[in-house]
Each structure stands twice: as C-alpha cells, then as structure tokens.
Amino acid sequence: MKKLSLVGIVVLGLFLVTGSAIAATAPSDLSIGATVANTAKLSLGSASISFPDADPDITLSIPSTPASVTVDAKAKTTASGAVTLTVSTSNDLMSGTDAIGIGNVTWTASGTGFAAGAMSKAPGTTSAGSWSGSGNRSGTFSYFLANSWSYATGSYTATATYTLTAP
C-alpha cells in the first residue's frame, strides 16, 4: 500500500508540474499586415556653395567652397523600382543683367550610383544619380566653375533644385 501511495504522489506531482493530462486547447490565428508606401527623402550637407575669384591663367577650374557637399538619398520602393536623383536649374548665374552660363558649373561625384555632370537650364532635368530598389545611399558632390577672363565683375547667383524620385 505504501508503494501505491508513493506512486500516486509522484503521478500527482507530475500532473501539477506539467499540467492536466486532459488539457483542452483552442488555437486562434492572428493576421498580421504591414503597409509600406513609396517614400523618398533627400538631404544635402550644405544649402549653398560659392566660388571665390581666381586668376584664369592660373586656375582654369575654380573649386567651390565648401569643397564638397554630402548627399543622403533614402528611398522605399519595389525591389526593382528605379530611384532617380535629378538636378534642374532655370537660370544662368546672374549678377544684375550679366550672366555666366550655368553649364560652366560642373560636379564630380563619389558614392555608388551618384553621377558626375554639368548644370543645365535646358528643359527637363539632369541626372545626378540612379539606383534600383529601396535603400539609403550616401555620397558627395564636388563643384567647379570654369574660369574665364570674359566674366564681368559682380556677385552671381543661381538656384539648383535636386529631386529624389521613388516611383
């Protein structure tokens, strides 16, 4: 009888530790969804650049100040979606009625997918980079102004608009 009691106590202990041998289960599913929309975010490390005066006989191409501008292009799109970075300008560099052709401003680019080029006021936009799919791309642009004795004196300005597109 003592053996039977001892076995009963062990079995009862196992039921208490592991739960009832006749446990009921009722599964229920949870549906999980997420919405990811096309998104593009662009930031430039500087809002302006300038070109100091230089002797055209010595300096054929004037580097900008600051020497380079960091570019962060972030996009969410489909796996094969084309992400593009473009730049557009509508005017030449202007000082009153005097002009320096905006095409005299060029840039080099570093960073995967970023492209070198020249400013243009022609209709449309100029490519400054392209990628496929979502991601965060970082690079730098270094700007240069072709120097010339033919430029009239003055303080010249123009605006370039960069646009990041993730269809």
C-alpha positions in Angstrom: 0.0 0.0 0.0 2.9 2.3 0.7 4.3 1.7 -2.7 0.9 2.5 -4.3 0.7 5.8 -2.2 4.2 6.8 -3.2 3.4 6.1 -6.9 0.2 8.1 -6.6 2.1 11.1 -5.0 4.7 11.0 -7.8 1.9 10.9 -10.5 0.0 13.7 -8.8 3.2 15.8 -8.6 3.8 15.2 -12.4 0.3 16.4 -13.2 0.8 19.5 -11.1 4.2 20.3 -12.8 3.2 19.5 -16.4 -0.5 20.3 -16.2 -3.5 18.2 -16.6 -3.3 15.2 -18.8 -6.6 16.1 -20.2 -5.8 19.8 -21.2 -8.1 21.5 -23.7 -6.6 23.7 -26.4 -8.3 26.2 -28.6 -5.9 27.8 -31.2 -6.7 31.2 -32.7 -4.9 32.9 -35.5 -3.7 36.5 -35.7 -3.5 38.0 -39.1 -0.5 40.5 -39.3 -0.3 43.1 -42.0 2.0 46.0 -42.8 1.7 48.8 -45.3 4.9 50.2 -46.9 4.5 53.1 -49.2 6.9 54.6 -51.8 8.9 57.2 -49.9 11.8 59.4 -50.8 13.9 61.6 -48.6 16.9 63.7 -49.7 19.3 65.8 -47.7 22.2 67.9 -48.8 25.0 68.6 -46.3 25.1 72.3 -47.3 22.4 74.6 -48.6 24.8 76.8 -50.6 28.2 76.8 -52.3 30.3 79.7 -53.7 33.2 80.1 -56.0 36.0 82.5 -55.0 37.6 84.8 -57.5 40.7 83.3 -59.2 43.2 84.2 -61.9 42.1 82.4 -65.1 45.7 82.0 -66.2 46.5 80.0 -63.1 43.1 78.4 -62.1 41.2 77.1 -65.1 38.5 75.4 -62.9 37.6 77.0 -59.5 36.6 74.5 -56.8 33.6 75.5 -54.6 33.6 76.5 -51.0 32.8 74.2 -49.2 35.0 71.8 -51.3 32.2 69.1 -51.3 28.6 68.6 -50.4 27.4 65.4 -48.8 24.2 63.8 -50.2 22.0 61.4 -48.4 19.3 59.8 -50.6 16.8 57.4 -48.9 14.1 55.6 -50.8 11.5 52.9 -50.3 10.2 51.3 -53.5 9.7 47.9 -55.1 12.7 45.6 -55.3 13.3 46.6 -58.9 11.9 50.2 -58.7 14.0 52.9 -60.3 15.2 55.5 -57.9 16.5 58.7 -59.5 18.2 61.8 -58.4 18.0 64.8 -60.7 19.0 68.4 -60.7 17.4 71.3 -62.5 18.2 75.0 -62.9 16.1 77.6 -64.7 18.7 80.4 -64.9 22.3 81.1 -65.6 24.5 82.5 -62.8 23.2 86.1 -62.8 24.6 89.4 -61.5 22.1 92.1 -62.5 21.9 91.7 -66.3 25.3 90.0 -66.5 25.3 86.2 -66.9 27.7 83.3 -66.6 26.3 80.3 -68.4 25.1 77.7 -65.8 26.7 75.0 -67.9 30.1 76.3 -66.6 29.2 74.7 -63.3 30.2 71.1 -63.2 30.5 68.5 -60.5 32.2 65.2 -59.7 30.5 62.5 -57.7 31.6 59.8 -55.2 29.4 57.1 -53.9 27.7 54.2 -55.6 25.1 55.3 -58.1 25.9 59.0 -57.9 26.8 60.6 -61.3 29.1 63.5 -62.3 27.6 66.1 -64.6 27.1 69.7 -65.6 24.3 72.1 -64.7 21.9 72.9 -67.5 18.9 75.2 -67.9 17.6 73.1 -70.8 14.1 71.8 -70.4 14.0 68.7 -68.3 16.4 67.7 -65.7 20.0 66.4 -65.4 20.7 63.1 -63.9 22.8 63.2 -60.7 22.3 59.5 -59.7 20.2 56.4 -60.1 19.6 53.1 -58.2 17.3 50.1 -58.2 15.2 49.2 -55.1 15.0 50.6 -51.6 17.9 51.8 -49.6 20.0 54.6 -48.1 22.7 55.9 -50.4 25.3 58.4 -49.4 27.8 60.2 -51.5 29.5 63.6 -52.2 29.4 66.2 -54.9 32.4 68.4 -55.6 31.6 71.5 -57.7 33.7 73.5 -60.1 33.3 76.7 -62.1 35.1 77.0 -65.4 37.1 80.2 -65.1 37.3 82.9 -67.8 38.6 86.4 -68.5 35.3 87.1 -70.2 33.3 87.2 -67.0 32.0 90.7 -66.0 32.7 91.6 -62.4 29.8 91.1 -59.9 28.3 88.8 -57.4 26.5 86.0 -59.3 23.7 83.7 -58.0 21.6 80.9 -59.3 19.4 78.1 -57.7 19.7 74.4 -58.4 16.9 72.1 -57.3 17.7 68.5 -56.6 14.8 66.0 -56.7 14.8 62.4 -55.5 12.1 60.2 -57.0 11.0 56.7 -55.9 8.0 55.6 -58.1 
